[in-house]
């Protein structure tokens, strides 16, 4: 499911009920709307009635596309021409000239509820042979003949709505991530996954909540994915490939009633993202720093990949290193870190650090273990972190000492947050990513070799 609805370039229509074998036809989205409008209404109707019908038909179709109603159920199409479920579509029919013009003027406008994101499931019927709770096609003609505008007609039937105009056009209708989401994944797809699992867990309490829904795929998210897979009789591997992704979308659409006139609605915060879709020159922030950290570590062992400074700013030096990495590992060389490059970089880094034994030796630090550490994480990486923090706390009393248990609970999170505040690091509360880990091990190293922290060495350390 995309963040904000867009108008797809094309749409695939199944010429029959979804479970019946029939041809699938792919055509441009506007040609589809023109066919539906020409099949559903009369060209002799008032123009405002035609416009109101086109807007309803567009919102109906976009709801099917946006929620991936059929694709999330395993079908290779976006909508059917079964009028019991969807809209009338007569393959190969002629298009009425005035109807086609009105579609061209309105295909990038859809209906939604105020405060919602998804296109309204604008259910309708002819209002004569079939009467329904939604929009009446013949009723719209009567209202238009009385002088009502298209928007007024829609409000008469759907109540409190708004029209979203000038919607962007283009792109794929599939939301499934290009690479499976698993431990260590980071970005908007992970955050969407977390939001959807949290909502599903309200109806299925066996699935644990994930807080915060921060776009970081840690142990808490993996546990929720496994619980979802177990609940819905899927292979329980904690990995979100296209099968699990679409199953989650299908259940989420059902519990939110997104494909229903009385939808619960998607709030903007349910589709917001913590990290950008792709990192490129000019990008900045936490995700850039993490990428630079991985890139620099790889560069220490791969001669063709230069190291970079992990400063959170994607400049020319970082772009050159990204291009070198892409060329070295057979990726498209464009200098942009999208899903494929991020996944490859993370996997290369993880392969390098997995051979390093995770146990505490005084004076020796290890690189970031490759998996985000947050509340609920257990294992040797947490035990290492706790030892590093305690050593630093002996010098900086602002950082509380913690019990070395190997479990990352609230006390360890408080010590991490104290470290982050003291050393002026930008980080998500209670989350140890590659940048926080690197900062902790850097300070530990400095203290171990006797280099007292000098003034200005670590911004934010007062009186150092």
C-alpha distance (Angstrom), angle and dihedral (degrees) to the residues before:
residue distance angle dihedral
X1 . . .
X2 3.80 . .
X3 3.82 123.1 .
X4 3.80 97.0 -116.3
X5 3.81 123.9 11.0
X6 3.79 117.3 -98.7
X7 3.77 130.9 -175.1
X8 3.82 107.7 -103.5
X9 3.79 120.6 -130.9
X10 3.79 90.0 -130.1
X11 3.78 142.4 4.8
X12 3.81 131.3 -150.2
X13 3.81 116.5 -136.6
X14 3.81 124.4 -162.5
X15 3.81 108.4 -143.6
X16 3.78 96.9 -138.4
X17 3.81 142.8 15.2
X18 3.83 111.8 -34.3
X19 3.82 95.9 -110.7
X20 3.80 95.3 45.3
X21 3.79 121.8 88.2
X22 3.81 109.2 -109.0
X23 3.81 139.3 137.0
X24 3.80 121.1 -77.5
X25 3.80 116.0 -138.9
X26 3.80 123.3 -161.2
X27 3.80 117.3 -161.1
X28 3.78 139.5 150.2
X29 3.79 114.0 -68.3
X30 3.80 94.2 -121.9
X31 3.81 91.5 50.0
X32 3.80 88.0 52.4
X33 3.82 92.2 52.3
X34 3.80 91.8 47.5
X35 3.79 90.3 52.2
X36 3.82 92.8 48.4
X37 3.79 93.5 47.2
X38 3.81 91.9 47.3
X39 3.81 89.7 48.8
X40 3.81 96.8 45.5
X41 3.82 106.0 41.5
X42 3.79 142.8 28.2
X43 3.82 123.2 -100.0
X44 3.82 89.6 -140.9
X45 3.81 92.2 65.6
X46 3.79 122.6 108.3
X47 3.79 111.4 -78.1
X48 3.82 93.2 -120.9
X49 3.80 89.6 53.5
X50 3.81 90.7 51.6
X51 3.80 90.1 47.5
X52 3.82 92.2 50.1
X53 3.81 90.5 50.1
X54 3.81 92.7 48.2
X55 3.82 91.0 51.7
X56 3.80 91.2 49.6
X57 3.81 92.0 47.0
X58 3.80 91.3 48.0
X59 3.82 92.8 50.2
X60 3.81 90.8 47.6
X61 3.81 92.5 52.4
X62 3.81 94.1 42.5
X63 3.80 89.8 52.0
X64 3.81 89.3 55.8
X65 3.82 90.7 48.4
X66 3.82 96.9 41.5
X67 3.81 95.4 48.2
X68 3.83 90.5 40.3
X69 3.77 85.4 -133.8
X70 3.80 95.6 174.5
X71 3.80 101.1 25.0
X72 3.81 91.0 54.6
X73 3.81 86.8 57.4
X74 3.79 92.1 55.3
X75 3.81 99.0 -97.7
X76 3.84 119.1 135.8
X77 3.81 93.7 -136.2
X78 3.80 140.0 69.2
X79 3.79 103.2 -138.0
X80 3.81 141.3 -4.4
X81 3.79 133.2 -132.2
X82 3.81 90.9 -129.1
X83 3.82 101.6 124.8
X84 3.81 90.8 -155.5
X85 3.81 87.5 67.8
X86 3.78 108.7 14.2
X87 3.80 140.9 4.2
X88 3.78 133.7 -51.8
X89 3.80 112.6 -95.7
X90 3.81 120.8 172.2
X91 3.79 109.0 -165.6
X92 3.82 112.6 -131.5
X93 3.79 97.2 8.2
X94 3.81 124.6 144.6
X95 3.81 118.8 -98.8
X96 3.81 122.1 -131.7
X97 3.79 109.8 -119.9
X98 3.82 97.5 -133.9
X99 3.81 91.9 43.7
X100 3.81 90.6 52.1
X101 3.80 90.7 51.0
X102 3.81 92.6 51.7
X103 3.82 90.3 48.9
X104 3.82 90.2 52.0
X105 3.82 88.7 52.4
X106 3.83 95.9 47.2
X107 3.83 110.5 26.9
X108 3.84 91.0 102.6
X109 3.83 93.7 55.2
X110 3.79 124.5 81.4
X111 3.81 139.3 172.6
X112 3.80 125.3 -111.9
X113 3.79 139.6 161.0
X114 3.83 115.6 -99.3
X115 3.79 108.9 -93.4
X116 3.82 93.0 17.5
X117 3.79 127.9 105.8
X118 3.79 107.5 -157.6
X119 3.83 122.8 81.4
X120 3.79 110.8 -98.1
X121 3.79 115.0 -98.9
X122 3.80 88.5 -121.6
X123 3.79 100.1 -161.9
X124 3.80 114.3 -167.6
X125 3.80 143.0 167.4
X126 3.80 136.4 -171.2
X127 3.80 92.5 -95.9
X128 3.82 93.1 -137.7
X129 3.79 111.8 60.6
X130 3.81 91.7 19.6
X131 3.82 124.7 31.2
X132 3.82 120.4 -164.8
X133 3.79 141.4 167.0
X134 3.78 92.7 -101.9
X135 3.76 136.5 58.2
X136 3.83 120.6 -20.8
X137 3.79 112.7 -145.8
X138 3.81 96.0 -160.5
X139 3.78 88.7 40.7
X140 3.81 89.3 56.8
X141 3.80 89.9 55.4
X142 3.81 90.6 52.1
X143 3.82 91.8 49.5
X144 3.81 92.2 47.2
X145 3.81 90.3 51.9
X146 3.81 86.4 55.1
X147 3.81 89.5 57.3
X148 3.82 102.4 -99.4
X149 3.80 118.4 147.5
X150 3.80 122.3 -124.0
X151 3.82 91.5 -103.4
X152 3.81 91.9 48.8
X153 3.81 90.0 50.3
X154 3.80 91.3 51.4
X155 3.81 91.3 48.9
X156 3.79 90.0 50.6
X157 3.82 89.4 61.2
X158 3.81 105.2 26.9
X159 3.80 100.8 33.2
X160 3.81 118.6 -151.9
X161 3.81 106.3 25.1
X162 3.78 140.4 138.9
X163 3.80 132.2 -149.6
X164 3.80 117.3 -124.5
X165 3.79 107.7 -151.9
X166 3.82 135.4 -167.5
X167 3.80 93.0 24.4
X168 3.84 112.6 -174.2
X169 3.79 115.6 -101.8
X170 3.79 128.4 -141.1
X171 3.76 142.9 42.1
X172 3.76 138.9 93.2
X173 3.78 121.6 -54.2
X174 3.82 91.0 -140.4
X175 3.81 117.8 94.8
X176 3.81 97.8 -176.9
X177 3.82 111.4 123.6
X178 3.79 116.2 -106.8
X179 3.79 90.9 -127.5
X180 3.82 125.4 32.1
X181 3.79 117.6 -94.6
X182 3.81 114.7 -121.2
X183 3.80 142.3 142.6
X184 3.80 107.6 -33.8
X185 3.82 96.6 23.9
X186 3.76 113.6 134.8
X187 3.79 133.2 -175.6
X188 3.80 145.4 60.2
X189 3.80 96.6 -43.8
X190 3.80 90.2 56.3
X191 3.79 90.5 49.9
X192 3.81 92.3 49.7
X193 3.80 88.3 49.9
X194 3.82 91.0 52.4
X195 3.80 93.7 47.9
X196 3.78 92.2 50.5
X197 3.80 94.2 46.6
X198 3.81 90.3 49.7
X199 3.80 91.3 54.3
X200 3.81 92.8 44.6
X201 3.81 90.0 51.1
X202 3.81 89.5 63.0
X203 3.80 88.2 67.6
X204 3.82 95.1 31.5
X205 3.85 106.4 40.5
X206 3.81 93.0 -176.1
X207 3.82 85.9 77.6
X208 3.82 108.5 80.0
X209 3.80 121.7 -131.0
X210 3.80 119.9 -109.5
X211 3.80 115.5 -138.2
X212 2.90 123.0 -142.8
X213 3.79 104.3 18.3
X214 3.78 88.5 -145.1
X215 3.80 104.8 151.2
X216 3.82 92.3 -104.1
X217 3.82 115.9 122.4
X218 3.79 101.6 -145.5
X219 3.82 133.5 151.9
X220 3.81 91.3 -75.2
X221 3.80 91.2 58.1
X222 3.79 92.2 44.7
X223 3.82 89.9 53.0
X224 3.82 90.4 52.0
X225 3.81 91.8 48.3
X226 3.80 91.4 50.1
X227 3.81 90.6 48.6
X228 3.82 90.2 50.5
X229 3.80 91.9 49.3
X230 3.79 90.5 47.6
X231 3.82 92.8 47.7
X232 3.80 92.7 51.2
X233 3.83 97.3 40.2
X234 3.80 97.0 -109.3
X235 3.79 129.7 140.7
X236 3.80 103.4 -74.6
X237 3.81 103.3 -136.0
X238 3.82 102.0 125.0
X239 3.82 90.5 -123.7
X240 3.79 121.8 120.6
X241 3.78 108.8 -143.1
X242 3.79 123.5 160.4
X243 3.82 92.7 -77.1
X244 3.80 95.2 55.1
X245 3.81 91.4 38.6
X246 3.80 93.6 55.9
X247 3.80 92.8 42.1
X248 3.81 89.2 54.2
X249 3.81 90.0 48.5
X250 3.81 91.2 50.2
X251 3.82 93.5 51.0
X252 3.81 91.3 43.0
X253 3.82 91.2 51.8
X254 3.81 89.1 49.8
X255 3.82 97.6 49.6
X256 3.82 92.1 43.5
X257 3.83 91.4 44.7
X258 3.82 88.2 -135.8
X259 3.80 90.8 157.1
X260 3.78 91.2 55.3
X261 3.80 132.9 86.1
X262 3.82 88.9 -124.6
X263 3.78 94.2 51.0
X264 3.79 120.7 171.7
X265 3.80 84.5 -132.8
X266 3.78 134.1 -135.3
X267 3.80 112.7 -96.5
X268 3.83 117.6 -146.6
X269 3.82 91.4 -114.7
X270 3.80 88.8 59.1
X271 3.79 91.6 64.6
X272 3.82 100.8 32.5
X273 3.80 117.5 119.5
X274 3.78 133.0 -138.8
X275 3.78 96.0 -157.5
X276 3.82 134.3 37.0
X277 3.79 122.2 -97.4
X278 3.81 90.9 -119.3
X279 3.79 135.5 4.1
X280 3.78 118.3 -129.0
X281 3.79 140.7 149.0
X282 3.80 107.2 -47.5
X283 3.82 94.7 29.3
X284 3.79 117.7 122.7
X285 3.78 141.3 175.6
X286 3.79 142.3 61.9
X287 3.80 96.8 -30.3
X288 3.82 91.9 51.5
X289 3.81 91.2 51.1
X290 3.79 91.4 50.3
X291 3.80 91.0 49.5
X292 3.82 91.2 48.7
X293 3.80 90.9 50.0
X294 3.81 92.3 53.7
X295 3.79 91.1 43.7
X296 3.81 93.0 51.1
X297 3.78 92.7 49.2
X298 3.80 91.7 50.5
X299 3.80 88.7 47.1
X300 3.82 90.7 59.2
X301 3.81 89.9 65.5
X302 3.82 104.1 26.7
X303 3.80 112.7 66.5
X304 3.81 94.8 -157.6
X305 3.82 93.4 58.0
X306 3.84 115.5 72.5
X307 3.79 119.8 -143.6
X308 3.81 119.8 -117.1
X309 3.78 137.4 -161.9
X310 3.80 113.0 -98.1
X311 3.80 95.6 -133.1
X312 3.80 98.6 134.4
X313 3.81 93.5 -114.0
X314 3.81 119.4 113.3
X315 3.80 101.1 -144.2
X316 3.83 135.6 152.2
X317 3.84 92.8 -73.9
X318 3.80 91.7 55.1
X319 3.80 92.4 44.7
X320 3.82 90.6 53.5
X321 3.79 90.5 50.6
X322 3.81 91.8 47.8
X323 3.80 91.2 50.8
X324 3.80 90.3 48.9
X325 3.80 91.0 50.6
X326 3.81 91.7 48.5
X327 3.80 91.9 49.9
X328 3.81 92.2 46.5
X329 3.80 93.6 51.5
X330 3.81 99.3 39.5
X331 3.80 98.9 -105.7
X332 3.79 129.2 139.1
X333 3.80 104.3 -78.2
X334 3.81 103.8 -132.8
X335 3.82 103.1 122.4
X336 3.82 91.0 -119.7
X337 3.80 122.0 120.3
X338 3.78 104.4 -141.9
X339 3.80 127.5 156.2
X340 3.81 95.6 -70.8
X341 3.81 95.3 48.2
X342 3.81 92.7 42.9
X343 3.79 91.8 50.7
X344 3.80 92.8 47.2
X345 3.82 92.1 47.8
X346 3.78 92.2 48.6
X347 3.82 92.6 47.6
X348 3.83 92.5 49.4
X349 3.80 90.8 48.7
X350 3.80 92.4 46.3
X351 3.79 91.0 50.1
X352 3.79 89.6 55.1
X353 3.81 97.0 49.2
X354 3.81 98.0 39.7
X355 3.82 90.2 77.6
X356 3.82 91.5 57.7
X357 3.84 112.5 97.1
X358 3.80 111.8 -120.8
X359 3.79 104.8 -139.2
X360 3.77 132.4 115.0
X361 3.78 120.7 -100.3
X362 3.77 118.6 169.9
X363 3.78 112.2 -106.8
X364 3.81 94.4 11.9
X365 3.80 125.0 101.0
X366 3.78 130.2 -172.2
X367 3.81 129.4 -147.6
X368 3.78 122.8 -97.2
X369 3.84 106.6 -64.4
X370 3.81 91.6 -129.5
X371 3.80 98.3 -113.2
X372 3.81 123.1 93.5
X373 3.81 111.9 -112.5
X374 3.80 117.9 -141.9
X375 3.80 141.0 139.0
X376 3.80 108.8 -36.5
X377 3.83 97.6 23.8
X378 3.80 114.3 135.1
X379 3.78 134.1 -173.7
X380 3.78 146.1 65.8
X381 3.80 93.5 -48.6
X382 3.81 88.6 62.4
X383 3.81 91.2 46.6
X384 3.81 89.3 52.8
X385 3.79 91.2 48.8
X386 3.80 92.0 50.4
X387 3.81 91.5 51.6
X388 3.80 91.7 49.4
X389 3.81 91.6 49.4
X390 3.80 93.1 49.0
X391 3.79 91.6 51.4
X392 3.81 90.8 50.9
X393 3.82 91.0 45.0
X394 3.82 89.4 61.1
X395 3.81 87.2 68.2
X396 3.80 100.9 31.3
X397 3.80 111.5 47.4
X398 3.81 90.8 -169.7
X399 3.81 87.3 77.0
X400 3.82 113.2 73.9
X401 3.79 119.2 -133.9
X402 3.81 116.9 -115.9
X403 3.78 136.8 -155.8
X404 3.80 112.2 -100.6
X405 3.80 98.6 -126.1
X406 3.79 104.5 134.8
X407 3.82 89.1 -119.1
X408 3.82 120.6 110.5
X409 3.77 104.4 -140.9
X410 3.78 135.3 152.2
X411 3.82 94.0 -72.9
X412 3.81 92.9 55.9
X413 3.80 90.5 43.6
X414 3.83 88.9 53.3
X415 3.81 90.5 51.8
X416 3.82 90.8 49.4
X417 3.82 91.3 49.1
X418 3.82 90.0 49.2
X419 3.80 89.7 52.0
X420 3.80 91.7 48.0
X421 3.81 92.2 50.3
X422 3.80 93.3 45.9
X423 3.77 94.9 50.2
X424 3.80 97.4 39.8
X425 3.79 97.4 -118.6
X426 3.80 122.2 159.6
X427 3.79 107.6 -130.7
X428 3.78 143.9 140.5
X429 3.83 111.0 -93.1
X430 3.79 112.5 -89.0
X431 3.82 93.6 -4.6
X432 3.80 123.3 123.3
X433 3.78 108.6 -157.7
X434 3.79 127.0 165.6
X435 3.81 92.8 -78.8
X436 3.80 95.8 51.0
X437 3.81 91.1 44.6
X438 3.80 91.2 50.0
X439 3.82 91.9 49.1
X440 3.82 91.7 50.2
X441 3.81 93.0 48.8
X442 3.84 91.5 45.3
X443 3.81 91.4 54.8
X444 3.80 90.7 44.4
X445 3.83 90.6 51.9
X446 3.81 92.2 48.6
X447 3.78 92.8 50.6
X448 3.79 93.6 44.7
X449 3.81 94.4 55.4
X450 3.79 90.2 46.0
X451 3.78 99.4 -106.6
X452 3.78 102.3 145.4
X453 3.78 110.4 -146.1
X454 3.79 106.9 -94.6
X455 3.77 125.5 -145.5
X456 3.82 110.1 -81.1
X457 3.79 94.8 9.5
X458 3.79 90.5 108.6
X459 3.84 112.4 27.5
X460 3.77 110.8 -134.0
X461 3.80 98.2 30.6
X462 3.80 102.7 120.2
X463 3.78 116.5 -143.6
X464 3.78 93.9 0.7
